[in-house]
Amino acid sequence: MKKGVVISTEESPSPTRVDFVITDGVVHQGQYVEIDSPQGRMLALVEDVIKTNRYFGQPEVVREYEMRSSMSQNFPVDEWEFLVGIARPMVVWTGEHTERPTVPPSPGAPVYDPDPERLKKFLGFKEDGVNIGTLQFHNVPVTLDVSRLVQKHFAILAMSGAGKSYTTSVIIEELLDRKPEQGRLGVVVFDVHGEYVGFKEPVNDGTHRDYSDRTEVIPIDQMRIPVPSLNAYDFLYFLPNLSSAQIRELDRIIHQLREEMDAGNGPYGLEDIIARVETDPKIKENMKIPLVSWLRSLEATRLFDAVERPSVESILAPGKLVVFDLSNTVDAKKRQFVVTYFAKRIFDLRRMGRIPPTLVIVEEAHNFVPSERSREDVPARGVIETIAREGRKFGVGLCLISQRPVKLSSTALSQCNTHIIMRMTNPYDLNHVAESSEGIDSRSERMITNLRPGEAIIVGAAVNFPVFFKIRERRSVESKYEKDLIEMAKEFEERQKRVEEDLELL
């Protein structure tokens, strides 16, 4: 469909700017157009739309007329109002190949809606990729190449309430819906607020899709870290203040217990290590007392046992979602220990080829891999940074979700080669994202602050050029973890009323 005609101005047309008058329909800022040029078919991005009117071009004339009577009463102003699009040439199609624009189109050249197939190819969309939405102002699905998105890691960044979890759910749906011939991944979510437990709910409402048969939700009170699988250096993740002498003694005791286990004594737990440390005559008292104290602090979390629960190797499968639900505790240390152990376990099993290629999603990532804070407070940081650096070689993808990107580890964030960014207004977070995201220019940065819920921009390895898009509707049932404040207030009063009625009956 024809949209307009190229016009001649002081700056246009040139290989870097093309102005055109809009003759048919509506053209939006951020929309793509195609223009005939001597090189071939030029694809350009509309960076601005300006409305002009020759009768209102001279401020002093307008002022004089408006002081006496309205301009519109004396002149046919409506007939001289025009919309002008200012477009930036991106690429020129010469047959099946593309070239950098070096020759401008001619004034009078027609401007068209772009060909959808050429637009998909230019942006890097893949036919059997994950469909997460629709390109802004174009009826073109945003289908991202799974390898480019997952293997090179990605981050979802936005302020609270902008739709981070909604977008993540859409990506999870796409991965769970893939067929074996398309290549399927395992998906693991460390869920801080219970936002993904809805995937486990059976659905038969004719509107939502049922993912319950492909989802496993593990509450934190059912998670256990297996002590027999930990060596002395693994304990450093949980007890970073251990001295080299304490590690040496702990290693000796663990070696003894493993020999006894192999001889048929059965698996051992933390209490067995503590008992052995307390009675071992070779360990000096000044070393024994703090070591026992630290080991008891681990025991108090009730996370450590003789057997791993859940068994990562048996629960993780292609096309399956495993949700580690951390929402039932506010104990930051327990959350840290769970993410530390199970993220490391997934990475180690994948290196050995014992589980399928896996995407690890970390909610509230700034709490698990922060830019600052000591290793003692955030043991998960070392593991997540290792996955960020080394995971792509072994088929472990990483997705970091955060509302405070400025607090995220620059090591981890820099390894996320694709950023999906939604509305963000905090200037510190905005500057941090702009500096760490390839492809964000000043125009994109301004648009981020004006994005509405459900709108986002993708920059980085998954696309060839920054893409503004509208997130598609999710197919799964939303989690009911977060209730409206007024509804909570009503429920509280109703509950109180029932209690009072019950007491009266007594």
BARONU-645342 format. One record per residue (C-alpha): residue in one letter; x, y, z. Coordinates in Angstrom, 2 decimals, m for minus. Layout:
# residues N
{"A"; {X; Y; Z}}
...
END
This chain:
# residues 506
{"M"; {0.00; 0.00; 0.00}}
{"K"; {1.31; 3.43; m0.95}}
{"K"; {1.84; 5.73; 2.04}}
{"G"; {3.39; 8.85; 0.57}}
{"V"; {5.87; 10.56; m1.74}}
{"V"; {9.49; 11.62; m1.16}}
{"I"; {9.92; 15.40; m0.97}}
{"S"; {12.93; 17.62; m1.45}}
{"T"; {14.19; 19.60; 1.59}}
{"E"; {17.54; 21.04; 2.65}}
{"E"; {18.50; 17.73; 4.33}}
{"S"; {16.54; 15.24; 2.24}}
{"P"; {16.66; 13.02; 0.33}}
{"S"; {20.12; 11.68; 1.23}}
{"P"; {21.59; 8.24; 2.05}}
{"T"; {20.97; 8.98; 5.76}}
{"R"; {17.64; 10.85; 5.69}}
{"V"; {14.50; 10.75; 3.58}}
{"D"; {11.53; 13.08; 4.15}}
{"F"; {8.19; 12.24; 2.61}}
{"V"; {4.70; 13.71; 2.62}}
{"I"; {2.06; 11.27; 3.84}}
{"T"; {m0.71; 10.93; 1.26}}
{"D"; {m2.60; 7.81; 2.35}}
{"G"; {m3.57; 6.49; 5.78}}
{"V"; {m1.54; 6.99; 8.93}}
{"V"; {2.20; 6.68; 9.47}}
{"H"; {3.57; 6.34; 13.03}}
{"Q"; {6.88; 7.16; 14.61}}
{"G"; {8.74; 3.85; 14.82}}
{"Q"; {7.10; 2.39; 11.71}}
{"Y"; {9.03; 0.94; 8.74}}
{"V"; {8.49; 2.00; 5.12}}
{"E"; {9.91; 1.00; 1.74}}
{"I"; {11.07; 3.42; m0.95}}
{"D"; {12.15; 2.87; m4.54}}
{"S"; {15.76; 3.98; m5.05}}
{"P"; {18.42; 3.61; m7.78}}
{"Q"; {20.13; 0.91; m5.67}}
{"G"; {16.97; m1.14; m5.17}}
{"R"; {14.17; m1.28; m2.64}}
{"M"; {15.14; 0.82; 0.39}}
{"L"; {13.88; m0.05; 3.88}}
{"A"; {13.68; 2.97; 6.21}}
{"L"; {12.62; 3.59; 9.80}}
{"V"; {10.30; 6.53; 10.48}}
{"E"; {12.01; 8.40; 13.29}}
{"D"; {9.59; 11.31; 13.49}}
{"V"; {6.29; 12.57; 12.07}}
{"I"; {5.73; 16.32; 11.70}}
{"K"; {2.50; 18.17; 10.89}}
{"T"; {2.95; 21.32; 8.77}}
{"N"; {0.67; 24.10; 7.52}}
{"R"; {1.85; 26.97; 5.33}}
{"Y"; {m0.65; 29.37; 6.92}}
{"F"; {0.89; 28.85; 10.37}}
{"G"; {4.52; 29.07; 9.35}}
{"Q"; {5.12; 32.74; 10.28}}
{"P"; {4.61; 33.38; 14.03}}
{"E"; {4.22; 37.14; 13.67}}
{"V"; {1.59; 36.80; 10.92}}
{"V"; {m0.37; 34.22; 12.90}}
{"R"; {m0.31; 36.47; 15.96}}
{"E"; {m1.62; 39.50; 14.06}}
{"Y"; {m4.47; 37.59; 12.44}}
{"E"; {m5.46; 35.77; 15.63}}
{"M"; {m5.69; 39.06; 17.51}}
{"R"; {m8.46; 40.17; 15.15}}
{"S"; {m10.13; 36.93; 14.09}}
{"S"; {m9.35; 33.27; 13.63}}
{"M"; {m7.07; 32.25; 10.73}}
{"S"; {m9.42; 29.40; 9.91}}
{"Q"; {m12.26; 31.87; 9.27}}
{"N"; {m10.28; 33.80; 6.66}}
{"F"; {m8.20; 31.13; 4.92}}
{"P"; {m8.65; 27.50; 3.77}}
{"V"; {m6.16; 26.28; 6.39}}
{"D"; {m7.46; 22.69; 6.38}}
{"E"; {m6.52; 22.31; 2.74}}
{"W"; {m2.88; 23.13; 3.47}}
{"E"; {m2.22; 20.87; 6.43}}
{"F"; {0.22; 18.04; 5.75}}
{"L"; {1.94; 15.22; 7.64}}
{"V"; {5.63; 14.76; 6.88}}
{"G"; {7.53; 11.64; 7.83}}
{"I"; {11.27; 11.78; 8.58}}
{"A"; {12.83; 8.39; 7.88}}
{"R"; {16.29; 6.91; 8.36}}
{"P"; {17.38; 4.52; 5.56}}
{"M"; {18.45; 1.18; 7.06}}
{"V"; {19.22; m1.16; 4.17}}
{"V"; {18.66; m1.58; 0.43}}
{"W"; {17.45; m4.85; m1.06}}
{"T"; {19.14; m5.72; m4.33}}
{"G"; {17.45; m8.97; m5.25}}
{"E"; {18.12; m11.41; m2.40}}
{"H"; {21.07; m9.43; m1.07}}
{"T"; {21.29; m6.29; 1.03}}
{"E"; {23.56; m3.27; 0.78}}
{"R"; {24.23; m0.20; 2.86}}
{"P"; {22.32; 2.81; 1.45}}
{"T"; {24.75; 4.97; m0.48}}
{"V"; {22.47; 6.61; m3.07}}
{"P"; {19.33; 8.59; m2.15}}
{"P"; {15.94; 8.02; m3.72}}
{"S"; {14.61; 10.70; m6.04}}
{"P"; {12.13; 13.38; m4.97}}
{"G"; {8.72; 12.13; m6.02}}
{"A"; {9.58; 8.49; m5.40}}
{"P"; {6.65; 6.57; m3.89}}
{"V"; {6.75; 5.36; m0.27}}
{"Y"; {5.10; 2.02; 0.57}}
{"D"; {4.27; m0.26; 3.47}}
{"P"; {7.15; m2.75; 3.73}}
{"D"; {6.98; m6.29; 2.45}}
{"P"; {6.46; m8.50; 5.58}}
{"E"; {8.91; m11.19; 4.45}}
{"R"; {11.68; m8.69; 3.78}}
{"L"; {10.98; m7.05; 7.14}}
{"K"; {11.25; m10.39; 8.96}}
{"K"; {14.52; m11.15; 7.21}}
{"F"; {15.94; m7.71; 7.98}}
{"L"; {15.09; m7.95; 11.70}}
{"G"; {16.34; m11.53; 12.00}}
{"F"; {13.06; m13.28; 12.80}}
{"K"; {12.93; m17.06; 12.34}}
{"E"; {9.93; m18.99; 11.05}}
{"D"; {9.91; m21.63; 13.82}}
{"G"; {11.23; m19.31; 16.54}}
{"V"; {9.50; m18.33; 19.76}}
{"N"; {6.57; m16.02; 19.00}}
{"I"; {6.45; m13.44; 21.77}}
{"G"; {4.34; m10.72; 20.16}}
{"T"; {3.69; m8.48; 17.18}}
{"L"; {5.94; m5.85; 15.65}}
{"Q"; {4.72; m2.39; 16.53}}
{"F"; {2.58; m0.86; 13.72}}
{"H"; {2.99; m3.97; 11.55}}
{"N"; {1.07; m7.22; 11.49}}
{"V"; {4.31; m9.18; 11.69}}
{"P"; {4.88; m11.78; 14.44}}
{"V"; {8.08; m11.35; 16.46}}
{"T"; {9.56; m14.87; 16.20}}
{"L"; {12.99; m15.06; 17.80}}
{"D"; {15.61; m17.68; 17.02}}
{"V"; {15.81; m19.90; 20.13}}
{"S"; {19.56; m20.42; 19.88}}
{"R"; {20.31; m16.71; 19.49}}
{"L"; {18.02; m15.87; 22.40}}
{"V"; {18.74; m18.64; 24.92}}
{"Q"; {22.26; m19.89; 24.21}}
{"K"; {23.69; m16.38; 24.32}}
{"H"; {21.61; m15.56; 27.44}}
{"F"; {19.08; m12.78; 27.87}}
{"A"; {17.77; m10.36; 30.48}}
{"I"; {14.25; m9.03; 31.02}}
{"L"; {14.45; m5.57; 32.58}}
{"A"; {11.67; m3.22; 33.66}}
{"M"; {10.19; m1.37; 36.59}}
{"S"; {7.74; m3.14; 38.89}}
{"G"; {4.37; m3.80; 37.27}}
{"A"; {5.58; m3.32; 33.68}}
{"G"; {5.05; m6.98; 32.72}}
{"K"; {8.35; m8.83; 33.30}}
{"S"; {6.73; m12.02; 34.61}}
{"Y"; {4.02; m11.89; 31.94}}
{"T"; {6.66; m11.70; 29.20}}
{"T"; {8.65; m14.51; 30.80}}
{"S"; {5.51; m16.67; 30.92}}
{"V"; {4.96; m16.09; 27.20}}
{"I"; {8.54; m17.25; 26.47}}
{"I"; {8.07; m20.33; 28.69}}
{"E"; {4.84; m21.20; 26.85}}
{"E"; {6.64; m21.03; 23.52}}
{"L"; {9.42; m23.33; 24.75}}
{"L"; {6.95; m25.85; 26.23}}
{"D"; {4.89; m25.89; 23.01}}
{"R"; {7.82; m26.80; 20.76}}
{"K"; {7.75; m30.18; 19.05}}
{"P"; {10.62; m32.70; 19.31}}
{"E"; {11.64; m32.07; 15.68}}
{"Q"; {12.04; m28.34; 16.49}}
{"G"; {14.42; m29.04; 19.38}}
{"R"; {13.11; m28.83; 22.95}}
{"L"; {14.77; m27.48; 26.08}}
{"G"; {14.28; m28.09; 29.75}}
{"V"; {13.17; m24.95; 31.61}}
{"V"; {13.95; m24.17; 35.27}}
{"V"; {12.59; m21.14; 37.13}}
{"F"; {13.74; m19.93; 40.52}}
{"D"; {10.43; m18.32; 41.46}}
{"V"; {10.66; m15.84; 44.34}}
{"H"; {7.01; m14.75; 44.41}}
{"G"; {5.11; m17.82; 43.13}}
{"E"; {4.36; m16.15; 39.80}}
{"Y"; {4.80; m19.32; 37.71}}
{"V"; {3.00; m21.92; 39.84}}
{"G"; {m0.11; m21.35; 37.67}}
{"F"; {1.54; m23.51; 34.97}}
{"K"; {0.80; m26.52; 37.20}}
{"E"; {m2.93; m25.79; 37.53}}
{"P"; {m5.16; m28.05; 35.36}}
{"V"; {m7.20; m25.96; 32.90}}
{"N"; {m10.39; m26.83; 31.04}}
{"D"; {m12.02; m23.45; 30.43}}
{"G"; {m11.70; m23.34; 26.64}}
{"T"; {m9.62; m20.15; 26.88}}
{"H"; {m6.30; m21.11; 28.44}}
{"R"; {m3.92; m23.91; 27.54}}
{"D"; {m3.19; m26.69; 30.03}}
{"Y"; {0.51; m27.03; 30.87}}
{"S"; {0.02; m29.05; 34.07}}
{"D"; {1.30; m32.29; 32.49}}
{"R"; {4.54; m30.55; 31.53}}
{"T"; {5.13; m28.68; 34.79}}
{"E"; {6.56; m29.64; 38.17}}
{"V"; {6.35; m27.21; 41.10}}
{"I"; {8.67; m27.82; 44.05}}
{"P"; {7.86; m25.85; 47.24}}
{"I"; {10.91; m24.82; 49.23}}
{"D"; {9.91; m27.01; 52.20}}
{"Q"; {10.30; m30.05; 49.92}}
{"M"; {13.78; m29.11; 48.68}}
{"R"; {16.85; m30.81; 50.15}}
{"I"; {20.56; m30.39; 49.43}}
{"P"; {22.33; m33.79; 49.60}}
{"V"; {25.24; m33.67; 52.02}}
{"P"; {27.02; m36.80; 50.62}}
{"S"; {27.38; m35.10; 47.22}}
{"L"; {29.19; m32.08; 48.71}}
{"N"; {32.95; m32.00; 49.05}}
{"A"; {34.77; m29.68; 51.42}}
{"Y"; {35.18; m26.99; 48.76}}
{"D"; {31.45; m27.09; 47.98}}
{"F"; {30.86; m26.05; 51.59}}
{"L"; {32.66; m22.81; 50.74}}
{"Y"; {29.60; m21.71; 48.77}}
{"F"; {27.57; m21.87; 51.98}}
{"L"; {30.32; m21.06; 54.49}}
{"P"; {32.67; m18.65; 52.71}}
{"N"; {34.54; m17.77; 55.93}}
{"L"; {36.08; m21.23; 56.31}}
{"S"; {39.85; m21.08; 56.64}}
{"S"; {42.14; m23.31; 54.61}}
{"A"; {42.92; m25.33; 57.76}}
{"Q"; {39.21; m25.86; 58.46}}
{"I"; {38.64; m26.92; 54.85}}
{"R"; {41.50; m29.40; 55.16}}
{"E"; {40.04; m30.96; 58.32}}
{"L"; {36.52; m30.98; 56.87}}
{"D"; {37.83; m32.68; 53.74}}
{"R"; {39.48; m35.40; 55.87}}
{"I"; {36.26; m36.09; 57.79}}
{"I"; {34.11; m36.14; 54.65}}
{"H"; {36.58; m38.58; 53.08}}
{"Q"; {36.19; m40.88; 56.11}}
{"L"; {32.40; m40.74; 55.99}}
{"R"; {32.37; m41.47; 52.25}}
{"E"; {34.56; m44.52; 52.73}}
{"E"; {32.18; m45.78; 55.41}}
{"M"; {29.18; m45.07; 53.15}}
{"D"; {30.81; m47.00; 50.30}}
{"A"; {31.40; m49.87; 52.72}}
{"G"; {27.66; m50.12; 53.31}}
{"N"; {26.93; m47.75; 56.20}}
{"G"; {24.39; m45.76; 54.20}}
{"P"; {24.33; m42.04; 53.36}}
{"Y"; {25.35; m39.49; 55.97}}
{"G"; {23.98; m36.06; 56.83}}
{"L"; {25.14; m32.83; 58.43}}
{"E"; {24.55; m34.19; 61.91}}
{"D"; {27.05; m36.97; 61.17}}
{"I"; {29.69; m34.47; 60.04}}
{"I"; {29.06; m32.31; 63.13}}
{"A"; {29.32; m35.31; 65.47}}
{"R"; {32.57; m36.43; 63.83}}
{"V"; {34.06; m32.90; 64.07}}
{"E"; {33.09; m32.61; 67.74}}
{"T"; {34.75; m35.92; 68.69}}
{"D"; {37.79; m35.78; 66.42}}
{"P"; {40.89; m35.41; 68.63}}
{"K"; {43.02; m34.11; 65.75}}
{"I"; {41.03; m30.86; 65.40}}
{"K"; {42.14; m28.09; 67.75}}
{"E"; {39.49; m26.46; 69.93}}
{"N"; {40.02; m22.96; 68.50}}
{"M"; {39.25; m24.42; 65.06}}
{"K"; {36.57; m26.88; 66.17}}
{"I"; {34.24; m24.44; 67.96}}
{"P"; {33.64; m22.02; 65.03}}
{"L"; {33.48; m24.91; 62.52}}
{"V"; {30.77; m26.68; 64.50}}
{"S"; {28.91; m23.39; 64.96}}
{"W"; {28.89; m22.73; 61.20}}
{"L"; {27.81; m26.29; 60.41}}
{"R"; {24.95; m25.99; 62.90}}
{"S"; {23.83; m22.77; 61.21}}
{"L"; {23.47; m24.80; 57.99}}
{"E"; {21.59; m27.52; 59.87}}
{"A"; {19.14; m24.90; 61.20}}
{"T"; {17.97; m24.08; 57.66}}
{"R"; {16.51; m27.63; 57.38}}
{"L"; {17.68; m27.67; 53.76}}
{"F"; {20.44; m30.25; 54.11}}
{"D"; {19.73; m33.98; 54.05}}
{"A"; {21.25; m37.27; 52.99}}
{"V"; {19.38; m37.36; 49.65}}
{"E"; {18.79; m34.74; 46.94}}
{"R"; {15.20; m33.57; 46.62}}
{"P"; {14.05; m33.16; 43.95}}
{"S"; {16.42; m35.28; 41.91}}
{"V"; {17.41; m32.85; 39.16}}
{"E"; {18.51; m35.60; 36.83}}
{"S"; {15.17; m37.43; 37.03}}
{"I"; {12.84; m34.41; 37.05}}
{"L"; {14.34; m32.33; 34.24}}
{"A"; {13.32; m33.35; 30.70}}
{"P"; {12.96; m31.80; 27.21}}
{"G"; {9.82; m29.67; 26.94}}
{"K"; {9.28; m29.67; 30.71}}
{"L"; {9.10; m26.81; 33.22}}
{"V"; {10.46; m27.15; 36.77}}
{"V"; {9.51; m24.34; 39.15}}
{"F"; {11.54; m24.00; 42.34}}
{"D"; {8.92; m22.14; 44.38}}
{"L"; {10.69; m19.94; 46.93}}
{"S"; {7.63; m17.85; 47.79}}
{"N"; {6.84; m19.60; 51.09}}
{"T"; {9.89; m18.20; 52.87}}
{"V"; {11.29; m14.74; 53.47}}
{"D"; {14.58; m16.20; 54.66}}
{"A"; {17.08; m14.73; 52.20}}
{"K"; {19.78; m17.22; 53.23}}
{"K"; {17.58; m20.24; 52.43}}
{"R"; {16.75; m18.78; 49.03}}
{"Q"; {20.44; m18.17; 48.37}}
{"F"; {21.36; m21.75; 49.31}}
{"V"; {18.65; m23.25; 47.07}}
{"V"; {19.68; m21.21; 44.02}}
{"T"; {23.37; m21.84; 44.73}}
{"Y"; {23.09; m25.62; 44.92}}
{"F"; {20.48; m26.35; 42.25}}
{"A"; {21.90; m23.88; 39.69}}
{"K"; {25.35; m25.45; 40.15}}
{"R"; {23.84; m28.93; 39.99}}
{"I"; {22.10; m28.16; 36.68}}
{"F"; {25.31; m26.73; 35.25}}
{"D"; {27.39; m29.76; 36.35}}
{"L"; {24.86; m32.31; 35.06}}
{"R"; {24.64; m30.53; 31.72}}
{"R"; {28.43; m30.49; 31.38}}
{"M"; {28.31; m34.27; 31.79}}
{"G"; {25.48; m34.53; 29.23}}
{"R"; {23.08; m36.15; 31.72}}
{"I"; {20.26; m33.62; 31.30}}
{"P"; {18.90; m31.86; 28.18}}
{"P"; {19.98; m28.34; 27.18}}
{"T"; {18.31; m26.12; 29.77}}
{"L"; {17.19; m22.52; 30.28}}
{"V"; {17.69; m21.30; 33.86}}
{"I"; {15.45; m18.33; 34.76}}
{"V"; {16.27; m16.28; 37.86}}
{"E"; {13.59; m13.92; 39.18}}
{"E"; {14.65; m10.89; 41.23}}
{"A"; {18.14; m11.50; 39.87}}
{"H"; {19.60; m8.40; 41.56}}
{"N"; {19.19; m10.26; 44.88}}
{"F"; {21.11; m13.34; 43.71}}
{"V"; {23.79; m11.79; 41.51}}
{"P"; {24.19; m8.20; 42.75}}
{"S"; {26.89; m5.76; 41.74}}
{"E"; {27.95; m5.33; 45.35}}
{"R"; {27.60; m7.12; 48.72}}
{"S"; {29.94; m9.76; 50.10}}
{"R"; {30.19; m13.36; 48.98}}
{"E"; {28.99; m14.38; 52.44}}
{"D"; {25.63; m12.69; 51.81}}
{"V"; {25.15; m13.84; 48.21}}
{"P"; {26.76; m17.26; 47.60}}
{"A"; {24.62; m17.68; 44.46}}
{"R"; {26.49; m14.90; 42.67}}
{"G"; {29.56; m17.01; 41.90}}
{"V"; {27.48; m19.85; 40.43}}
{"I"; {25.30; m17.59; 38.28}}
{"E"; {28.31; m15.66; 36.99}}
{"T"; {29.93; m18.99; 36.05}}
{"I"; {26.83; m20.00; 34.09}}
{"A"; {26.79; m16.57; 32.45}}
{"R"; {30.41; m16.98; 31.33}}
{"E"; {30.55; m20.70; 30.53}}
{"G"; {26.96; m21.89; 30.09}}
{"R"; {26.67; m21.36; 26.34}}
{"K"; {29.46; m23.90; 25.68}}
{"F"; {27.53; m26.62; 27.48}}
{"G"; {23.95; m25.78; 26.53}}
{"V"; {22.86; m23.95; 29.69}}
{"G"; {21.02; m20.72; 28.88}}
{"L"; {20.45; m18.00; 31.45}}
{"C"; {17.61; m15.48; 31.82}}
{"L"; {17.99; m12.74; 34.45}}
{"I"; {14.84; m10.83; 35.43}}
{"S"; {15.21; m7.61; 37.38}}
{"Q"; {13.49; m4.32; 38.20}}
{"R"; {16.79; m2.84; 39.39}}
{"P"; {19.34; m3.46; 36.62}}
{"V"; {21.72; m0.91; 38.14}}
{"K"; {22.17; m3.32; 41.07}}
{"L"; {22.89; m6.33; 38.84}}
{"S"; {26.40; m7.72; 38.53}}
{"S"; {27.99; m6.18; 35.45}}
{"T"; {29.76; m9.51; 34.84}}
{"A"; {26.45; m11.37; 34.56}}
{"L"; {24.53; m8.62; 32.75}}
{"S"; {27.28; m8.12; 30.16}}
{"Q"; {27.03; m11.83; 29.27}}
{"C"; {23.28; m11.47; 28.54}}
{"N"; {23.59; m10.65; 24.86}}
{"T"; {19.88; m9.90; 24.41}}
{"H"; {17.87; m7.46; 26.52}}
{"I"; {14.08; m7.34; 26.55}}
{"I"; {13.27; m3.97; 28.06}}
{"M"; {9.91; m2.66; 29.20}}
{"R"; {8.88; 0.61; 30.83}}
{"M"; {11.60; 2.06; 33.02}}
{"T"; {11.66; 5.52; 34.61}}
{"N"; {14.43; 5.40; 37.21}}
{"P"; {17.25; 7.47; 35.62}}
{"Y"; {20.00; 5.36; 37.20}}
{"D"; {18.51; 2.10; 35.89}}
{"L"; {17.81; 3.69; 32.50}}
{"N"; {21.39; 4.95; 32.11}}
{"H"; {22.78; 1.59; 33.21}}
{"V"; {20.66; m0.28; 30.66}}
{"A"; {21.53; 2.19; 27.89}}
{"E"; {25.25; 1.77; 28.60}}
{"S"; {25.11; m2.03; 28.78}}
{"S"; {22.71; m2.71; 25.87}}
{"E"; {24.11; m2.69; 22.36}}
{"G"; {21.91; m0.93; 19.85}}
{"I"; {20.09; 1.49; 22.16}}
{"D"; {20.31; 4.99; 20.74}}
{"S"; {18.94; 8.22; 22.23}}
{"R"; {15.58; 7.72; 20.47}}
{"S"; {15.17; 4.21; 21.89}}
{"E"; {16.16; 5.45; 25.34}}
{"R"; {13.45; 8.12; 25.23}}
{"M"; {10.83; 5.61; 24.08}}
{"I"; {11.58; 3.24; 26.99}}
{"T"; {10.23; 5.76; 29.49}}
{"N"; {6.98; 6.05; 27.51}}
{"L"; {6.30; 2.35; 26.95}}
{"R"; {2.91; 1.16; 28.16}}
{"P"; {2.28; m2.17; 29.94}}
{"G"; {2.53; m4.92; 27.33}}
{"E"; {5.00; m3.02; 25.14}}
{"A"; {8.73; m3.72; 24.99}}
{"I"; {11.92; m3.28; 23.02}}
{"I"; {14.38; m6.06; 22.16}}
{"V"; {18.03; m5.26; 21.55}}
{"G"; {21.05; m7.48; 21.12}}
{"A"; {21.96; m10.85; 19.65}}
{"A"; {18.42; m12.20; 19.12}}
{"V"; {17.58; m9.47; 16.58}}
{"N"; {19.49; m7.64; 13.87}}
{"F"; {18.14; m4.26; 14.92}}
{"P"; {16.22; m2.90; 17.95}}
{"V"; {12.61; m4.09; 17.77}}
{"F"; {9.62; m2.39; 19.40}}
{"F"; {6.77; m4.83; 19.84}}
{"K"; {3.54; m5.59; 21.67}}
{"I"; {3.66; m8.75; 23.79}}
{"R"; {1.10; m11.36; 22.77}}
{"E"; {m1.59; m12.60; 25.14}}
{"R"; {m0.48; m15.47; 27.32}}
{"R"; {m2.07; m18.91; 26.95}}
{"S"; {m1.41; m20.16; 30.48}}
{"V"; {m3.33; m19.30; 33.63}}
{"E"; {m1.89; m16.39; 35.59}}
{"S"; {m0.76; m17.12; 39.13}}
{"K"; {m3.02; m15.79; 41.87}}
{"Y"; {m0.11; m15.05; 44.19}}
{"E"; {m0.80; m11.31; 44.22}}
{"K"; {m4.27; m10.13; 45.21}}
{"D"; {m5.77; m6.70; 44.93}}
{"L"; {m5.41; m4.72; 48.17}}
{"I"; {m9.15; m4.01; 48.43}}
{"E"; {m9.97; m7.68; 47.85}}
{"M"; {m7.57; m8.63; 50.65}}
{"A"; {m9.26; m6.11; 52.93}}
{"K"; {m12.70; m7.54; 52.12}}
{"E"; {m11.52; m11.12; 52.67}}
{"F"; {m10.04; m10.15; 56.05}}
{"E"; {m13.29; m8.60; 57.28}}
{"E"; {m15.35; m11.53; 56.00}}
{"R"; {m13.04; m13.95; 57.79}}
{"Q"; {m13.29; m11.94; 61.01}}
{"K"; {m17.07; m11.90; 60.71}}
{"R"; {m17.21; m15.70; 60.35}}
{"V"; {m15.01; m16.14; 63.41}}
{"E"; {m17.27; m13.87; 65.46}}
{"E"; {m20.37; m15.76; 64.30}}
{"D"; {m18.77; m19.08; 65.24}}
{"L"; {m17.93; m17.72; 68.70}}
{"E"; {m21.52; m16.58; 69.21}}
{"L"; {m22.81; m20.07; 68.42}}
{"L"; {m20.56; m21.45; 71.15}}
END
